[in-house]
Structure formats: structure tokens, C-alpha cells
Amino acid sequence: MLSTAVLQPASPTFAVTTCLLALLLPASRRARWRQEWHAELANLPTRHTRARFTFRVLLGVLSLSVTVRRAEGGAKARSSG
């Protein structure tokens, strides 16, 4: 299934928003989450729903970052041990 980010042209606002949010994530995971968030934003019908989604992501991105970093650290430890 193709993401809507592929099917619709990128909005500069979406690009900036997703880029800024992704900076809190490990570099190896940023592109994947930027695509995910961009597709989600592209599907939301109104400015209000996009703002609410962005706010919710902002509230959760720090927790996501910690979770992803822990998972990456655990995977590295298992592969080297």
C-alpha cells in the first residue's frame, strides 16, 4: 500500500513540522517517522485537526524517543554479546 505522502505533493508546513519533530529521534529512525507523520498530516481534513495531531505527537515524541533509543541499545547489546 502506498503512503499518501507518496501520492500527494509535500506541503512545506508538513515538511518543516515533521522535520522538527524527528530531530528528537535517533538519526537511524527519523526518515521513517517523518514519512509516517507526514502521511498522517496529509490525511487530516482541517487545520484544526492537523494542529491537534501535531500537538499530540509533540507530547509523545520524547517518550517515543526514549523507547526507540532503549530498543536500539538492547538490540546492539544482544548482537555484540
C-alpha positions in Angstrom: 0.0 0.0 0.0 1.4 3.4 -1.0 1.5 6.1 1.7 -0.4 9.3 0.9 2.9 11.1 1.3 3.9 9.4 -1.9 0.6 10.2 -3.7 0.3 13.8 -2.6 2.8 16.7 -3.1 4.6 17.7 0.1 3.3 20.7 1.9 6.1 23.0 3.2 4.4 23.2 6.5 4.2 19.4 6.8 7.9 19.1 5.9 9.0 21.6 8.5 6.8 20.2 11.2 7.8 16.6 10.7 11.5 17.5 10.4 11.5 19.4 13.7 9.6 16.6 15.5 12.0 14.0 14.1 15.1 15.8 15.5 14.3 14.3 18.9 14.6 10.8 17.5 17.7 8.8 16.7 19.0 9.6 13.3 18.5 6.0 12.1 14.7 6.3 12.7 14.0 9.9 11.6 13.1 9.2 8.0 10.6 6.5 8.8 8.8 8.6 11.4 8.8 11.7 9.2 7.1 9.7 6.5 4.6 8.4 9.0 3.7 11.8 10.4 3.7 13.5 7.0 1.2 10.9 5.7 -1.0 11.4 8.8 -1.0 15.1 8.4 -1.8 14.9 4.7 -4.9 12.8 5.5 -6.3 15.2 8.1 -9.0 17.4 6.7 -8.8 20.6 8.6 -6.1 22.9 10.0 -7.6 22.3 13.5 -7.2 18.5 13.3 -3.7 18.9 11.9 -2.8 21.2 14.8 -4.3 18.8 17.3 -2.4 15.9 15.8 0.9 17.8 15.8 0.3 18.8 19.5 -0.3 15.1 20.4 2.8 14.0 18.6 4.8 16.7 20.3 3.6 15.5 23.7 4.5 11.9 22.9 7.7 12.3 20.9 10.0 12.4 23.9 8.6 9.1 25.2 8.9 7.6 21.7 12.5 8.8 21.5 13.4 7.1 24.8 11.6 3.9 23.8 13.3 3.8 20.4 16.7 4.5 21.9 16.3 1.8 24.5 15.2 -0.7 21.8 18.2 0.2 19.7 20.6 -0.1 22.7 19.1 -3.5 23.6 19.5 -4.8 20.0 23.1 -3.6 19.9 23.9 -5.3 23.2 22.3 -8.6 22.1 24.2 -8.6 18.8 27.6 -7.8 20.4 27.2 -10.3 23.2 
